[in-house]
């Protein structure tokens, strides 16, 4: 069930209508768990047992880790990483069409498709294990609360990745009067607008980046498409997260902000504090810092950065392109530390230098998205080389530049409009602005397409 | 902090959404059907929509992207329309054409590609009422601008351009890379079962055309020498001629056309397309003139 389907809208309306009934108040957590199971099982019931094994297994290791953290925490983490590795990378070793182990149960397991959202709920599981077994944790959630934290439907499929220590304290009885309906509506409207108007419409154009269509695209359009994909992936993921945050608010839960205008970052390290913030935070907390972070020698810091970014790339999928994407971001982060660490900031030059830096970071980030768009490494390299090769395609595909600009405009305005202008608009015309966005996304929505991050 | 109460906020937001939506609905319901607007030019949607919106022509050419290269303005035959679907088939175009109340008197069917069948989504969109009648304001505005900015040349101007193209020497563009790739792709025969299924569909459609009093003719657009002799081209031609064996229904375009060029290895370049349109004109007049 995707956020943009009418079934999902109906589902949310029904759950919301029941959720705040006084008679249900004592069972709100159970209601959300059941609703989340229905949401996840809708369309792929066969994966519900796997979800149950993942959550119940994690909870079992949690109970054991409360008794002996040293022994059971690593085992619990390994259990989750094994699950992730098995489902994400099994098809590197097995061809689903010719699997035959002699055991029907093993065959069934090997043939199971990649469970939607596994990367996200496995990270929630690990957060649960690590956060709740620290010495200062006195509150032990029961199994239903653990279930809710892991499978809460707004964040189940694509995050944001919420830390257990932040989510679990929010579990208590909820009252409709406490819900900030306007804030929830603003998040939800913004999310749907960015998904339906920006991402879905741009997706029609960036389909030309796929193999073999990119071979029919002119040199200048290849460049245009790279930046359009940059806008699309942002609008798609930001849109999803905004809807998730809005839905969370509707049910009384504050999910973390996941994006903060990433394309105005003046450095790569700043970019990673603005893009997919919940993943960056998770990787920093549970991987970079345990590896030693920047507490050791300089070379060790660089190595840690490369390990984190490489694994972050592989987390997205078992493809060389994802590894290359993560590793190259790691290289850029290391180079930045080497170069920028030695320059003195000059406030007089700041006004000139910062826009140049922003453009450079945006350019590099956009170029690296090619490896995201084309998980086949050879295709990605071919696309890249095509961007620097004189083009002799006799009958090229022709894109409407004007349409590209109009569909990208919300992302550009959001990033480049002076905050003071937005603030003034917010005060005087905010409800009208959101109303117009709602109208525009109704009449100008692009063809339906799944969220890019659903595949992870 | 919000100065407006939640109720006030939702009221204003709802009004701001509802008002333009009402105006939009009124315009959409009262105005003409909105054209489909793909995000790139020359899409099958645009071609089929134009066919459905405009008066039925006397002569219709249906086919794939090979046929799409034949610019209507370059034909001498009056009231002729070309429905060439890039990545598509003559079958899809015929299904859509047959859905209209009136048929063109003469329909020319490209037979170069038989492994492509009907595109159900396209047919459903134009025949089954699946097309959205609701315009998309931004796309409509852009479409208006693009059609104005890239309007096809008028017939007289097109004739001047065509004559100049034919007078010019053939292109010396080096298409070896594309030709090699196309040769590789056509080195194996398409599935015989699929071709025969599509042939049966074509036979059914041609029967319908003839039952409605129109004439159907077939043509193979010329391919570059190597490709014309490829396994795929020969297999396709064999199936096509076996299915439609009456030679009087075939236009013969290949042999008499010199100096053709295929810039991308497969599709005719502009000058060659003009030469082929002239050949089709000649063949058409010989078939249509009273015997």
Interface residues (C-beta under 8 A of the other chain):
Chain A: X181 X182 X185 X189 X201 X204 X205 X208 X392 X393 X394 X395 X397 X398 X399 X400 X402 X403 X404 X406 X407 X427 X430 X431 X432 X433 X434 X435 X436 X438 X439 X442 X443 X444
Chain B: X2 X3 X4 X6 X8 X9 X10 X11 X12 X13 X14 X15 X16 X17 X18 X20 X21 X24 X38 X39 X40 X41 X42 X69 X134 X135 X136 X137 X138 X139 X142 X145 X146 X173 X175 X178 X263 X264 X267 X269
